[in-house]
């Protein structure tokens, strides 16, 4: 099992049980070197899993649009590969901008 840091959007479709657009979540595991992008809920839930080497925030501008992720985009985009990010530095930045939430997978 690997720990994942979870950064979640607000649910802009809170009054609907199914949505393909909201909420959104980015789950990052330094132990598994994996990024998960999850979007929607109910019958609209979807997502993808990417290794640190293949993931690039520049390929996902619409996923990050509409919620407060400028700090996250800046942090992830500063490095050629997410593998170059120090986990302790990432957690420090995360705590300054969001509530620290983790999951085990």
Buried (B, 14 or more C-beta within 10 A) or exposed (E): EEBBBBBBBEBBBEEEEEBEBBBBBBBBBBEBBBBBBBBBBEEBEEEEBBEBEEBBBEEBEEBBEEBEBEBBBEBBEEEEEBEEBEEEEBBEBBEEEBEEEEBEE
